[in-house]
Every structure is written in structure tokens, then in C-alpha cells.
């Protein structure tokens, strides 16, 4: 009898324990990201949450996807978000404008959306089994092939969206400067 045959649900491996612990930290960082009232702190907690996802990909032996997560999301999106905050002169500390007082409605919508997402994912993959004896699905060759064959257009659309957000932040900051110079 092999070690894999004796391994069960009640005897987790070190990788499974690390996966669970990193998942808890990532979930905590995501909750703090959406509940904090300071925009810069929210952006920094977003870095922790996205970094935690990259670690989860590493634990799943999907190194290529982990590095894409770090380079695109942590490296680009968060830096662009912080750059946009600085250019638009967003308030650094607590912002009363950022809190609309609709927290109960937002919580209800978030819980409903999360329940719908879990239901859709569970329903979609209920009869799907992973072939453990086949080629590794998270390998760089397989992931790169799928990425550049089927997902090129969404990545290009994301780059245009990020460029538009950066140009918009620059335009907004210049309008503020023109108003200050005109007064």
C-alpha cells in the first residue's frame, strides 16, 4: 500500500496545512481591504491579498500563474491604483465621502453574490474529475498555451483599461492644477 493510498481527509499534509493558513490570511486581508476607511491602507491590504493568492498558486505547483499574478496584479494594478490615488489627490486618511452608510445593503449584496458564485462553481464542476496520472495542468507549457491561445484578447483589453485609467488620473490632476493657477 502506498503513502497516497493511506493519506486521507483527517491526515493533512504540510502543503495542505500551509494552503489553509495562507488562505485564511488572504481572506482576512481581503476583508480588511473592503472594510477599511483609508484608501491607501485598502490598496496596501490588496497587495497582501493578491500576494496570498500568488502563494496559493505556488502551493498548487502553478508557478507560471503565480508569477503572472505577482507581475500583473501586484506589480501593475496596485501600483497603478496607488499612482492614481496620488495623482487625483485622494484623501490619505479617513474619508467621509468613501462611506455612504449603505453597509447593510452592501453586505447583503456581497453575501448573495458570494452564494451565487459558490453555487455556480460547485454546479459547474460537480462531475469533473482531475486526472492525476495525466500531464500537469498547472505547468508552464500548458498554462502558456491556453493563455496565448484563448485569453490574449482579455489581457489586451485589461492593458487598454489600465492605460485609460492612468490617462484619466493625469487629466484629473491637470484640471485641478489649472483651477489653482487660474485663481
C-alpha positions in Angstrom: 0.0 0.0 0.0 1.4 3.4 -1.0 1.6 6.5 1.1 -1.0 8.2 -1.2 -3.5 5.4 -0.5 -3.2 5.8 3.2 -3.5 9.6 3.1 -7.0 10.7 4.0 -9.0 13.7 4.9 -8.1 13.5 8.6 -4.4 13.4 8.0 -3.4 16.6 6.0 0.0 17.1 4.6 2.2 20.1 5.3 1.3 21.6 1.9 -2.4 21.3 2.7 -1.9 23.0 6.1 0.1 25.8 4.6 -2.6 26.2 1.9 -5.2 26.6 4.6 -3.2 29.0 6.7 -2.3 31.2 3.7 -6.0 31.1 2.6 -7.1 32.3 6.0 -4.5 35.2 5.9 -5.6 36.0 2.3 -9.3 36.0 3.3 -8.5 38.3 6.3 -6.6 40.7 4.1 -9.4 40.8 1.6 -11.9 41.5 4.3 -9.7 44.3 5.7 -9.3 45.7 2.1 -13.0 46.2 1.7 -13.8 47.3 5.2 -11.1 49.9 5.9 -12.0 53.5 5.5 -8.5 54.6 4.5 -7.9 54.3 0.7 -4.1 53.9 0.9 -4.5 51.2 3.6 -7.0 49.4 1.4 -4.6 49.4 -1.5 -1.8 48.0 0.7 -4.0 45.3 2.1 -4.9 44.5 -1.5 -1.2 43.8 -2.1 -1.3 41.3 0.8 -4.5 39.6 -0.5 -3.1 39.4 -4.1 0.3 38.2 -2.8 -1.5 35.5 -0.8 -3.2 34.3 -4.0 0.2 34.1 -5.6 1.4 31.9 -2.7 -1.6 29.7 -3.1 -0.8 29.2 -6.8 2.8 28.3 -5.8 1.4 25.7 -3.4 -0.7 24.3 -6.2 2.5 24.0 -8.3 1.3 26.5 -10.9 4.5 28.6 -10.9 3.7 30.4 -14.1 0.3 31.6 -12.9 1.8 32.7 -9.6 4.4 34.9 -11.4 1.7 36.3 -13.7 -0.3 37.1 -10.5 2.7 38.9 -9.0 3.7 40.8 -12.1 0.3 41.8 -13.4 -1.8 42.3 -10.4 0.6 43.1 -7.5 3.1 44.8 -9.8 0.9 46.7 -12.1 -2.7 47.0 -10.9 -1.9 48.0 -7.3 0.9 50.4 -8.4 -1.5 52.0 -10.9 -4.1 52.3 -8.2 -1.6 54.0 -5.8 -0.4 56.2 -8.6 -3.9 57.2 -9.4 -4.6 58.0 -5.8 -1.6 60.2 -5.6 -2.4 62.0 -8.9 -6.0 62.7 -8.1 -5.2 64.0 -4.6 -7.4 61.5 -2.9 -7.6 61.9 0.8 -4.9 59.9 2.6 -6.6 59.5 5.9 -10.2 58.7 6.8 -12.6 59.9 4.1 -16.3 60.5 5.0 -17.0 60.6 1.3 -15.9 57.0 0.9 -18.6 55.7 3.3 -22.2 56.0 2.1 -23.8 54.4 5.1 -25.2 51.6 3.0 -23.2 48.9 4.7 -26.1 46.5 5.4 -27.3 46.6 1.8 -23.7 46.2 0.6 -23.2 43.2 2.9 -26.5 41.6 1.7 -25.5 42.0 -1.9 -22.0 40.7 -1.2 -23.3 37.6 0.6 -25.9 36.9 -2.2 -23.2 37.3 -4.9 -20.8 35.0 -3.0 -23.5 32.4 -2.5 -24.4 32.6 -6.2 -20.8 32.3 -7.2 -20.2 29.3 -5.0 -23.4 27.6 -6.3 -22.4 28.2 -9.9 -18.8 26.9 -9.4 -20.0 23.8 -7.5 -22.7 23.1 -10.1 -20.3 23.6 -13.0 -17.6 21.2 -11.6 -19.7 18.7 -9.8 -19.0 15.9 -12.2 -15.4 17.0 -13.1 -12.6 14.7 -12.0 -8.9 15.6 -12.2 -6.7 13.0 -14.0 -3.7 12.8 -11.6 -1.8 10.4 -13.9 -2.0 12.8 -16.9 0.1 15.8 -17.7 0.4 18.5 -15.1 -2.4 21.1 -15.8 -0.6 23.9 -14.0 2.7 23.6 -15.9 4.2 26.5 -17.7 3.7 24.8 -21.1 0.0 24.0 -20.7 -0.8 27.3 -19.0 1.1 29.4 -21.6 -0.6 27.5 -24.4 -4.0 28.1 -23.0 -3.2 31.7 -22.1 -1.9 32.7 -25.5 -4.4 30.7 -27.5 -7.7 31.7 -25.7 -7.0 34.6 -23.3 -5.0 37.1 -25.4 -7.9 39.5 -26.1 -8.9 39.9 -22.4 -5.3 40.6 -21.3 -5.0 43.2 -24.1 -8.4 44.7 -23.0 -7.1 44.9 -19.5 -3.9 46.8 -20.6 -6.0 49.3 -22.5 -8.3 49.8 -19.5 -5.3 50.4 -17.2 -3.8 52.8 -19.7 -7.2 54.7 -19.9 -7.3 54.9 -16.0 -3.8 56.3 -15.9 -4.6 58.9 -18.6 -7.8 59.8 -16.7 -5.8 60.3 -13.5 -3.4 62.6 -15.3 -6.2 64.6 -16.9 -7.9 65.0 -13.5 -4.7 66.1 -11.8 -4.1 68.7 -14.5 -7.6 70.2 -14.2 -7.0 70.7 -10.5 -3.7 72.5 -11.2 -5.3 74.7 -13.9 -8.0 75.7 -11.4 -5.4 76.5 -8.8 -3.3 78.6 -11.3 -6.4 80.4 -12.5 -7.5 81.6 -9.0 
